[in-house]
Each structure stands twice: as structure tokens, then as C-alpha cells.
Amino acid sequence: MTSTSDQQLLQEFRNPITKEAAFTMLVKKYQERIYWLIRRMVVSHEDANDVVQNTFIRVWNGLEKFREDSQLYTWIYRIATNECLSFLEQQKRKSLASLSEKDQERAEQVKADSHFDAQKLEWKLELAIQQLPERQRMVFILRYYQEMPYEQMSKLLETSEGALKASYHHAAKKIEQYILNH
Amino acid sequence: MEKKETIQDELREVAPSLLHQQQSTFQVPTGYFEQLPHKLIAAVNKEEKNSSTIFFRSPRWTVFAAAAVTISILFFSLYYFRNPLNEETGAVDQWAKQEISKLPEEHVSAYIDNTNAFLQTATAEKIESNDLAVLIQDIPHEEIKRLLNDLPATEMP
């Protein structure tokens, strides 16, 4: 991912002739990272697909007015995280279940996966992640799976680097503890 | 992107058992990432097509329609109050006069006399039905005498 290529994509997107081709390239470039961030947050593929589609449709609608005072990469991630948190918020409002019950529901969804294996460490890790509060889960996924620098995460989540570092360390310790106890 | 070693070093310090566990667990339907860009292009094209055809349902159009209806109501109200109502009343008066002029004079006189007689009877009955003494009890005798003297002889009961 280089800023020059993002710059080229933006220029091509602003040209009506190359607009669709540029958008296709942009989706291909970011879709997997965005999908896996969202999938680990919402668990089900169907829900993740809905959130991913909403994210990229918002990107399409807003890209022409994108002011380039932030990186395209950060801007797309910000849309994705907002869409994801809004989706989880809507789910909470629709459901009569309490927060802990909702966490339990997501853990059950993980267990319902056809490839789930309770003995494997990576599955225990997925279950442990679902026990974290939403924003902490987001920080953990961005750092642990997506290897995002704190500086970038700070721009994305509008939180200080120190607070993000503390949140990530706390989450990692909680997950480790969960794995040791299960 | 931050160096992978830095992220791993941090993890080694904080939660060493989580090192090198970033394997993928969830599955994605076959061909999902190949199809997604085309699905998205189709979705945005459909959305743009819909947004151009639903012009007549757009909020801006509704505002214009509401404004047009309000202006029309105001215009017709003003016009109606200033002209047609008066003209219509005048036309009714004119028609009534024409119709009355067609009637024989004695019929019209008889109608007016009957109407007056009816009205006088109705008023007298109304007064008699009340206690006349109660009505005049606060009026001084001199005042009643003066009033009776002032009345013409024809109007005396």
C-alpha cells in the first residue's frame, strides 16, 4: 500500500471514464483487510458481507469529495469501523438480550462454525475475543491481526496512542487468561 | 506499517502465549473476494439509477409542491373574498327584486301585514308571559306617566 497508488486511484476515480475501474481496483486492494476486521467483530459471514457492502457503497458516495487531508487508507478504515460499530449498536437495540447475553450469543455463533474445534488454540482465541467490550475488541483486532501502528489507530479511532496501547495490553492479558482457564 | 518484530516483541512482553497465533479460523464462501467488486459496482449503479428515477418522490420536490399548493390557496382566497362573493350576493338581490316585481301588489302588501301582525303578536305574548309588574317595578311612576303621554294614540295598547 503506497500513498502514490492511492493518489492515482483517486485521480482515476474522478474521471468518469475510469471511475468504475478505479473503484474496482480500490475494492480489490482493501476488501480482504476490511472484511476480516468486520468479520471478527460481527462473527457471521452474512452480517459481515452486509457491513462490508455498506462500507464500500459509502466509500463510492464520498470518494469524489474526499479532501485528502487524511490518508485514503485511514478514511476507508474509519468508514468501516463506524459502520461496524453502528451495526453492533443496532443489533443491541433490536435484541432484548443483555450485553453479557449478547457476548454469549456471539461465542455460540463461533462454536456453530462448521470448522470449529474447541481443542485448537486459534478457536479458543476467537472465543476469547468475543468476551471483550466492542471498542477493546476493535483495538485488539486492529493491532493483533492487522498489525496496525498505534499512530494510525490513533487517527482512526480518535484516541490517544497511550490509551490505545493500554487498551491493547489489557485485552491481550485478558485473552491469555481466558485461554489458560479454558 | 510498523515492523512486525516490534509488534511481536510487544506481545512477547504482554501475553507470550498469543505469539504466532494469527491464523485464519473462519471460512469465506468460495469466490467471495473475486465477486465482491462486481457486486459492489452493480449495487452502486442500481443505487444511482434509483436515485435519478425517484426525483418525484424526493423531499425537494415535496417542498416545491407544498409551496405551490399554499400559494394557490392564498391566491384563490384573496380573489374570492375581494370579488366573487359580493357579486354573487348582488346577483341574488337582483333576482329577488325581479321576482317580487312580478307578484301582484296586493299579495305583497298582504304578506307584509301578516308578517307584522305575527311579529307583534309574538312580542306581546312574550311580554305577557313574563310578569309585567316585575318588569316595571324599578321604573318611577312619573317616568311611566311621561312615557305614556309621549306615545301617539295609535300605539296605545
Interface residues (C-beta under 8 A of the other chain):
Chain A: M1 E20 F23 T24 V27 K28 Q31 E32 Y35 W36 R39 R40 V43 H45 N49 V52 Q53 F56 I57 W60 N61 D113 S114 H115 L121 E122 W123 L125 E126 R143 Y144 Y145 E147 M148 P149 Y150 Y168 H169 A172 K173 I175 E176 I179 L180
Chain B: M1 E2 K4 I7 L11 V14 A15 P16 S17 L18 Q21 Q22 Q23 S24 T25 F26 Q27 V28 P29 Y32 F33 L36 P37 H38 K39 L40 I41 A43 V44 E47
